[in-house]
Amino acid sequence: MVSYPTRLCFIIAVCALLVIVQLVLFQHNDSLGHHRRRLLPDRLYQKYYTRVKANTEIVPRDETLGRDEHLSTCWNDKVFANLHEKDPIRRKKYERYFLGHAPLTDGISGYQESPGFFTITGDKVNLMYSDWTGKNFGGLNHYGFTALSLWNSTFTLTKNSQPSSCMVCKPPNTSKLHGGPKYVLTDGGEYVSFVGWMWGHYGHSTHDNLPWFAYVHEMGVRNDQVKFILLDTMHAKEILTTLDPDLAANRVVWVQKDEFVQVQNGGSITTIQHMKHRNDDPRFMDFLRSWSARARDRSSRRNKVIYYDRRNPFDTMNQRYMRPDIEEQLFQKIKEGLKKFHRTEELVTFNGLVKDDDNDGELRRMTVEEQFELFKDATTIIGPHGSGLSGNLLWTNPSPKSCADRVKVLEFIGDTKTSKNTSPMGNGEYISHWEYLRGWPFDYHHILYEPESTQTGLVVNLDRVEEALEAMWAPAPKEEDVPSIKWDLKSQHMVVVLESKRQK
């Protein structure tokens, strides 16, 4: 019989070997620019495209969406963004963090664990959304989560139910059932339900929930007759109306928390089979890209450079403001860059507020539609991490025609030297949604805050800003120069080099 210490050593050795293999794969997969971006494994792509094509017979689909062959030289699902930082120690820590938190998706994550769907049927199928007050399997409270109660006369979906379970599902609160259902749907139709982390919150609903919801819409809905039962909270209805006006108006039953809904006459309700906390798989962006590209006109005038300053007293809780003197110089650097590289876009400052002409010019919150109209015209978006930046990125072009047409993003974030003063609520370093935003075709860049930064006085190195602007806006390399990403053994991080075709 093998002793416990021996087994433990064997397990540790196997884990160490797996880590080494991953690092070796990472180092030897450094010429990512020469690999086609494989968003969808071939078998699943065929399943996806066949299902999507059958779902809509009227609206033509772009068969290249999800393949993106024309972006294969510049969009490679890199583990980390383009970091502009000279300190080799800060660079190495940044790269190690994202290597651990955003593994290469080809063969490691992606659709291999795509969830299935659970459908409950019966003469009376019942649903209710409510506050989640329980804990997850790690013993942590589900902050910001909504609970789903889904049941019929013989089965109730919970986190421990069989044959299917749902991490944020629970039995209904019987005290809320008195008086019968608020909504009785007698059409015997097919319905879909959905819950997500901070559903309705502006930023988290867009970058956390929309790709997840798009997966449900694209893969879990058989035809355009299927309807949704969704929670109408915060910005949820407004966001979905902006994304797909027809669906939000005609195919959704909007309900409030603790409202009892009943589908009668042999109808059904479908939900994700194993709902989890959030979906941070970048490849799920493909479903959102496909859906959003056909749901409404996404044509862009490409005439805006947007600077996000976060000075919004209604929504930002006095956090992560640039120091005024730095922000003034930063603005000047952007103007100089526009002039230097002959850019004709308008520089716009965005903080989520706009003057209300109907109320003596007083400031009001911008509608979701107004933010969509602004960000879809952007060529470049610059600013500190926050929902006003990442929450609006998915309004940009989902399928650029070329590498040069990709929207450029320059995001300021904290690291181990600055995290307590610069991260949201002081809760961690390298807070960015890049891990899954990389599933959208961005030219994405990061600059780390300087150590003297505070929550209300953020500082960035202006030389790094100038370097980033040049990387984003300078003319593309000559045709004979091909950018290649390589692992530099001496510095132990990835570097971009130009290899000349003429020398080969």
N, C-alpha and C positions, 0 to 999 in steps of 0.2 A: 504494500500500500504506500503510495507517495505521500510524504509528510507535507504538512501545511506550509512550512517555510519554502520547501522545494516548489510546490505549486505556485506560491506567491512570486518567487523569483522567475518562474517560467512565464507567468502572466506579465510581469514587468518587462521582461526581455522581449516578449511579443509586441507589447505596446511601443517600446522603444524602437523596434524594427519598423513598425508601421509609420512612426513619425519620421524616421530616417528615409523610408521609401518615399513618403510624401514630399519631403524636402528635396530629395534627388529628382523626383519628377518635376518639381517646381523649377529647379535649377536647369534641368535639361529641356524644359519646355519654354526656354527663355526667348526663342525666336518666334514668339507668338504671332508676330506680324505676318509670318509666312503660312499660317494655318487658317483654313476657312473656319469662320465662326459657326460652330455646330450648335445652334440653339435647340433644335429638336432632333433627337435620334430618329433615324429614317423611319422605323416602324411606327413610332408614335406620331411622327409628322404626317404620315399617310392616314393614320386614324384621325388625327386632328383635322386635316384638310378635308377629308371625305365627310366627316361629320359637320364641319362648318359649311361646306358647300351644299350639303343637303338641307341645312337649316334655313338658308336663304336662297331661294331660287330666282328672286327678282334682282337683288343687288349683286353685281359682279364682284368677285374677290380678286385681289392681287395675289397670284400664286407664289410670288417671290417673297411675300411678307412672312417672316419667320426663318427665311433662309439668308437674306441679306448678303448675297454674294458680292454685290457692288461695294460693300463696306468691309470686306474681309481683310484689307490691308491696314485698316486703322481702328477697327473695333474688335477687340479680342477677349472681352470678359476678363480683363486684367484684375488681379486680386486687389491692387490698390490703384488709386488715381495718380495723376502726375503731380508729385510733390515738389514744391519749390522751397528747398531748404539746404543750406550749405553745411550745417553741423552734421558730421557723419553719424554721431551717436543718436541724434534725434531722428535722422533718416532711418537708421537700422531699427530702432524701436517702433517707429511708425509702420515699417514694412512687416515686421514680425507680428505686430498686432493684427493687421489686416490679413496676413497669411493665416492666422489662427481663426479669425472671425468671418472671413469671406473666402472659403476654400475655392480652388479652381472648380468650376461647375462641370466641365467636361469629364464625365466618368466618376465624379465624386458626389455631386449633388444633382440638382436638376430634376427632371421629371421621373426619375427612378422611383421616387416615393410619392408620386402624385396620388392624392386621396381619391377613393371612390365615393359613391353617393348612396345614401340610405333613403328609401322611400317607404312611408307608412301609409297604408290604405285602410278603408273600412267605410261602414255606413256613416260614421261620424268620426272625423279626424280633428283633433283639437290642438291649438297652438296658443302660447302666451309668451311674451317677452317680459322680463323683469330684471331688477337689480341682482347682480351676482354678489353674494356675501361669503361664499365658501373659499376654499383654498385649493391650489393646484396640487399635483403629485409631489412637488418639492416643498409643500407646506407654506407657500407664499400666497398672500392675498392676491386675487385677480383684480388689481387696480384698473378701473376704467372699463371692465368687461360687462357685457349684458348677458344674462342667462336666457336660455331657450328652454321652454317646456313644450314637449311634443309627445302626444299620447293618443291612443284609441282605447277601446273597451278592454283590450287584452294586453297591451304593451305600453310602457313608458320609457322613453329614451333618457338615459342618465349616463354619467361617466363610467358606471360599472355594469351597464346593461349588456345583455347578449341577445342576438348575435352581433349587434352593433352598439357602439358607445359614442359619447360626445363629451369632451372634457368640460364644457361649460353648460351642459344640460342638467336639469334637475326636475324632480316632480313638481307639479303645479302647487301653488299656495291655495289650498282649498277655500280659504276665506275670501279669495278674489273671484271664486266661481259662483257665488250666490247671485241669483237673479238671471243666470244663464248667459250665453255668449253675447258680446256686444255686436259682433258681425257674424252673420250666418250666410255662408256662401253655398247656394243650392244648385249650382250649375254642374256639380259632379266633375269639375275640372281638375287639371293638374296645376299644382302650386309649388313654389320653391321658397324656402326660408333661409335666412343668413344672419349670423351674428359675427362680430369681430371686435377686436380690441379698440376701445375708444371710438366706436362707430358713431359717426356724426361730428366728431372733432375734425376741424378743417384739415390740418396737416396729416394726422394719422388716418383719416378716412381716405385721403388720396393716395399717399405712398404706402401705407400699410394695408388698407382694405380693398382699394379698387383693383389691384392685380389679383387678389384672392377672390373677390367677387366676380371679376371678369372670367376667371377659371370656371366658376359655377355657371356663369352665363353662356360661355362658349362650349363647355364640355358636359354640363349637367342638364341642359335644356334641349328637349327633342325637337321642338318646333316653335314657331312664333305665336302659337296659341297658349303656350304655358305662361302663367302669370306668377308674380312674386307677392309675398306677404312680408313687408319690411317695416322696421321700426323707424318712425318719424321723430327724430331727435336731433337737436342742434342743427348742423348743416347738411344732414344726410339727404333730405329731399332736394335741397338746392343743388348739391353736388351732382346727384344722379340726373337731375333735370338738365344741368349744364352738359354732362357727358352724353346723354341720350334722351333728348326731350320727349320723343315719342314713347319710349319705354316707360319713363317716369310718369307720364300723364295717362297712359292707356293700359299698361300691363302691370301696375303695382297697386296693391291694396295697402295703404299707409295706415299704420296703427300706432297707438301710444303704449307705453309700458303698462303692464297689468290689465290690458284689454284682452278679453277672452274671445278667440276667433274659432269658428267651427266650420269645417268643410263637410258638406253632407252629400248623400246620394252617390256613394261610391267614388268620391274624389280622392285625391292623394296630396301629400306634402313631402317634398324631397329636401334633404339637407346634406351637407358634407358628412361623410361617414365618420371621420375622426377629426372633428374640428380641433384646431390647436390655437395657441395663444395669438400668433400672428404669422403671416407667411412672408419670410424674408428671402425667398428663393428668387434670384434675379430673372430666371427664365419664365416666371409667371407673368412678367411684363409683356411677353409676346401675345398673350391672350388679350391684354388690355390694349396693346398697340393695334391688333387686328380689329377689335371691336370699335375702338374710338375712331379709327381711320374711316370707318364706313358709317358711323352713327350720325355724324354731322360734318359740315364743311370745316376742314382744318387748314385751309390755305392760309399762308402767312405772308405778310408784307415784308417781313424781315427788316424792319426799320427801327428797332428799339434795342438799346443797351440798358439793362435794368440794374440799378444799384439798390440793394435792400438794406435799409438803415435801422429797422426794428423799433424806431421811436413811435410806438403806438401805446398810449396810456391805457387803452381799453383791454388790450390782449397780451402784452408782452411782460407784464409784471416787473418792469424796470430791470430787465436782465439783458446782458450781452449787447450793450451799446458801444460803438466805437468811441474812443476818446476824441473830443471835438477837434483838437488840433491835428490829430492823425487823420481823422475823417476828412478834414479840409484838404490836407495834402494828398490823401488818397483820391479824392474827387479830381484834384488837379492832375494827378498822374493819369487817370482815365481819360481826361480831356486831351492831354498831350498825346496819349497813345492813339486816340481816334484820329488826331491830326497827322501824327507821324505815319500811320499806316493807311492814310487816305480812306478812313471809314466815314460813311455818310449817315450813320444811324443817329437818332435822337437819344441823348442820355437822360434817363428818367429815374427819379428817386421814388422808391416804392416802400410804403410801410403799412399798407392795408387800409389807408384812409384816403378820403377824397372830399373836396368841398361840395357841400350840398347847395346847389343854385336855388333850390326851392325853399331854403331855410336860411336866407341871409348869409350864405357862404360858410355856415358852420360845418365843422368836420363831421363826417359820418363814416361808418364802415363801408368798404366797397362790397358790392354783391359778388357772389361767386362768378356770375356771368361777366362782370366787369373785369375781374382778375383773369378769367379765361381769355378775354379779348386782348388784354394787355400782354400776357405771357406768350400767347401763340404767335405774336409778332416779334418776339425777342430773337436776337442772334447771340447775345451774351448776357449772362446773369451773374452778378457779383455780390457777395455779402457774407456776413457771419451765419453760421448754422442756425436754423430755426424753421418753424413751420411756414412762415411767409416765403421762405426760399424753397425748401424741399417740397412743401405742399403744393406749390404751383408749377413745379418742373414738368409734371405730366400733362400740362396743357400745351407743351411745345410739340414740334413736329415729330410724329411717331415713326416716320419713314423717310428720312432725308434721301435725296437723290444721289448724293455723293458724300465723301468724307468731309469736304469743305463745307457742305451744307449743314453739318451737325451743329446743334446749339452748344455754345461754349459755356461752361460753368466754372466759376472760381469761388470756392467756399473756404471760409476761415474757420478753423477748428482748434481746440485745445489739445494738449498732449500731457505727458507725465509731469512736465514742469509747470503747467498752468491749469490743470483740470479742475481743481477745487474752486478756482475763481472764474472759470470761463465756460464750464459745461452746464447744461441745463440742471438747475437745482444742485449743482456741485456733485453730480452723481457718477462721474467717470470720465476717463480720457478718450480722445479720438471719437467723440460723439459725432457721427455723420451717418446719413442714410445711403452712403455710397454702396454698401454691400449689395443692396438690391436695386438701387437706381442704375447700377451698371448694366442692367438688363434693358435700359433705354439707350438709344444711340447718342450719347453725349460725348463731347470732348471735355473731360472732367479734370479739374485741377484743385489742389489743396495748398493752403499756406497755414502754417502753425502760428498761433499767437505768441508774442514775445513774453518772457517770464514776468515782466512787470505789469501785465494785464490784470484788470479787475473786472467784476461783473458789469460795472457801468463805465469802465474806461479801458476798452480793449485796444491793444496795440499790435500792429503787424509791421514787419520790416518792409519799408517802401521800396527798397532795392529788389526784394523778392516779388513785390507787386509788379514792378516794371518788367522783371524777367518773365512773369506769368503772362502779362499782356502781350509781350513779344512772342511767346510760345503760341498763344491763341490767335494772334492777329497778323503775324508776319507772313509774307507770301510763302506758299508751299515750297519745299525743296525742289531743285531742278529735277527734271525727269530722270536723269541718270543717277540721282542720289536716292537711295531707298532706305527709309527709317527702319531700324531693327532694334528689338529689345533684347539685351543680353545680360547675363549674370556676371558681374564683375567680382572675381575671386578676391582681389585685394581689398576692395571696399566692402565686400559682402552685401551688396544690394544691386538692384536692377539699374541699368543705365541705357540710355537711348543713343545709338550710334548711327551714322550715315555710311552706308556701304555703296560704293560706286559700281554701277552696272558695267562701266567701261573697263574696269579692272578685272572683270570676271571672264 
